[in-house]
Amino acid sequence: MTNTSERSYFDLHITGLGYLNRIREVKPKKGDAFLACDIAALNGPSDDVSYVRFDTRVSGSDAQHLVRRCIDAVEAEKKVMIGFRLGDLWTDTFTYSKGKRAGEQGVSLKARLLFITWIKVDGVLKYKAEPKPAEHDQGAAGDSASPPPQQAMVPTAPAPAIEIVEERVPAPADAF
């Protein structure tokens, strides 16, 4: 009988594109501080878009670095759009404390921001991630039960000519 301590997981990921908002450092009473942001994800037909708001905890050093680089642009109220992958979706209920909905229950969608595929600031591409080789190519057949990750779809509307992206690997936390 083999005794292994390996655990297997089933991942549920959300991919999409949306606007980056409310970047902040959260300092809970218990535990370590962490970087958080809101994403207003686009949903529905392109001629009648609706938005789904996600309150995210930024996970991974690359994602943290890229979100930090966007702070100045978000604070300057520029339109910062990202292609993203979220994981560990959960809901949080709360009670509105002020405004016309004071006293009513609300629900917040929370997730971890795992990966940023690209960033545009006011329609100009500022970052694009290098495609990673498929993990299936490295192991024996049957090692993984999940299909290869899919990249976020970018709208096919005509875009202005874009120069070569400034870099492929995240650089020091300079603002865009």
C-alpha positions in Angstrom: 0.0 0.0 0.0 1.4 3.4 -1.0 1.1 6.3 1.4 1.3 9.6 -0.4 0.7 13.1 1.0 -0.1 14.6 -2.5 -3.4 16.2 -2.8 -5.2 16.8 -6.1 -7.5 19.7 -6.7 -10.1 20.7 -9.2 -9.6 24.3 -10.3 -12.4 26.6 -11.2 -11.1 29.6 -13.1 -12.8 32.7 -14.5 -11.2 34.4 -17.5 -12.3 37.6 -18.9 -11.6 41.3 -19.5 -12.5 44.3 -17.4 -11.6 47.6 -15.9 -9.2 47.8 -13.0 -10.5 49.9 -10.0 -9.9 50.7 -6.4 -6.3 49.3 -5.9 -5.5 49.2 -2.2 -3.4 47.6 0.5 -5.6 45.8 3.0 -4.4 45.5 6.5 -6.6 43.1 8.5 -6.7 43.0 12.2 -5.4 39.4 12.1 -3.0 38.2 9.5 -0.7 39.8 7.0 -1.5 42.8 4.8 -2.3 42.1 1.1 -2.9 43.9 -2.2 -6.5 44.1 -3.4 -8.4 45.6 -6.3 -11.8 45.6 -7.9 -12.4 44.5 -11.5 -15.5 45.5 -13.4 -15.7 42.6 -15.8 -17.5 43.0 -19.1 -20.4 40.6 -19.7 -23.0 40.1 -22.4 -23.4 41.2 -26.0 -20.9 43.9 -27.2 -23.7 46.3 -28.1 -25.3 46.0 -24.7 -22.5 45.3 -22.2 -23.2 44.8 -18.5 -20.6 44.7 -15.8 -19.9 42.1 -13.0 -17.9 43.5 -10.2 -15.3 41.3 -8.5 -13.4 42.3 -5.3 -10.1 40.5 -5.7 -7.1 39.7 -3.6 -4.0 39.9 -5.9 -2.1 36.6 -5.7 1.3 35.9 -7.2 4.3 38.1 -7.5 3.8 38.9 -11.2 0.2 39.9 -10.7 1.1 42.0 -7.7 3.9 43.8 -9.6 1.6 44.5 -12.6 -1.3 45.8 -10.4 1.1 48.1 -8.5 2.4 49.5 -11.8 -1.3 50.5 -12.6 -1.9 52.5 -9.3 -1.0 55.9 -10.8 -3.1 55.4 -13.9 -6.1 54.2 -11.9 -5.8 57.2 -9.5 -5.5 59.5 -12.5 -8.9 58.0 -13.6 -7.5 56.6 -16.8 -9.3 53.6 -18.3 -7.1 50.6 -17.3 -8.4 47.5 -18.9 -6.9 44.0 -18.2 -7.3 40.5 -19.4 -7.4 38.3 -16.3 -7.8 34.9 -14.7 -9.5 34.6 -11.4 -9.7 31.6 -9.0 -11.3 30.6 -5.7 -14.6 32.5 -6.3 -16.7 33.0 -3.2 -19.4 35.3 -1.9 -19.5 37.6 1.0 -22.7 39.0 2.4 -22.8 42.4 4.1 -25.3 45.1 5.3 -25.2 48.5 3.6 -24.4 51.1 6.3 -25.3 54.3 4.4 -27.0 55.6 1.4 -30.5 54.8 0.1 -29.9 51.1 0.7 -28.8 51.5 4.3 -29.9 48.4 6.3 -30.3 46.2 3.3 -28.3 43.0 2.7 -25.8 43.0 -0.2 -23.6 40.3 -1.8 -20.0 40.8 -3.0 -18.2 38.4 -5.4 -14.7 37.8 -4.1 -11.9 35.9 -5.8 -8.1 35.7 -6.2 -6.6 37.5 -9.1 -4.2 34.9 -10.4 -2.9 36.1 -13.7 -2.9 39.1 -16.0 -2.7 38.4 -19.7 -2.5 42.0 -20.9 -3.0 45.6 -19.8 -4.3 48.6 -21.8 -4.3 52.1 -20.5 -6.6 54.4 -22.4 -6.7 51.9 -25.2 -2.9 51.6 -25.6 -1.4 48.2 -25.0 1.2 48.5 -22.1 1.8 44.8 -21.3 1.3 41.4 -22.8 2.2 38.2 -21.1 4.4 35.7 -22.9 2.5 32.5 -23.8 3.6 29.7 -21.5 4.2 26.2 -22.8 1.4 23.7 -22.1 2.0 21.7 -18.9 0.8 18.6 -20.7 3.9 18.5 -22.8 6.1 18.1 -19.7 4.6 15.1 -18.0 3.4 11.6 -18.9 0.0 11.1 -20.4 -2.7 11.3 -17.8 -0.8 13.5 -15.3 -3.3 16.3 -15.4 -7.1 16.1 -15.4 -7.6 19.6 -16.5 -7.4 21.0 -20.1 -4.8 23.7 -20.9 -5.7 27.2 -19.7 -7.4 29.4 -22.2 -6.5 33.0 -22.7 -9.0 35.9 -22.4 -10.7 36.9 -25.6 -9.8 40.4 -26.8 -12.5 42.4 -28.6 -12.1 42.3 -32.3 -13.0 46.0 -32.8 -10.5 47.9 -34.9 -7.7 49.2 -32.7 -5.2 52.0 -33.4 -1.7 50.8 -34.5 0.3 49.7 -31.5 4.0 49.7 -31.2 5.8 46.7 -29.8 5.0 46.1 -26.2 7.6 47.7 -23.9 8.6 44.5 -22.2 7.7 40.8 -21.8 8.9 40.2 -18.2 7.6 42.5 -15.4 10.2 45.2 -14.6 10.6 47.3 -11.5 7.4 48.8 -10.2 7.4 51.9 -12.4 4.0 53.4 -13.2 2.6 53.0 -16.7 
